[in-house]
Amino acid sequence: MVKNISKYSYVEIQWHDIEDSSEWSNLESLSKEQLPIAVTKGYLLDQKNGITKLFRDYIRTKDKNKDTFEDIGSTVIIPTCVIISMKKIKL
């Protein structure tokens, strides 16, 4: 199904990522740890049921219309509850 890229907002999302460690430590060090903030940019597909879905790449259709596409790549799914901020970026 052919889609028009202009129907999707290009966004930057900052979100809390999970961090783990398998090395030896102590309680004092662990109590000082904070979650890292990840930054993701891409086209916002949707936000439903606590999930935010983005795609970063697309392949233009062969009809030479630079704004239409069928296939996407580099998809990202983020739990909406860990999002700190989201802003639209004008391309």
Secondary structure, 3 states (H helix, E strand, C coil): CCEEHHHCCEEEEEEECCCCCCCCCCHHHHHHCCCCEEEEEEEEEEEECCEEEEEEEEEECCCCCCCEEEEEEEEEEEEHHHEEEEEECCC
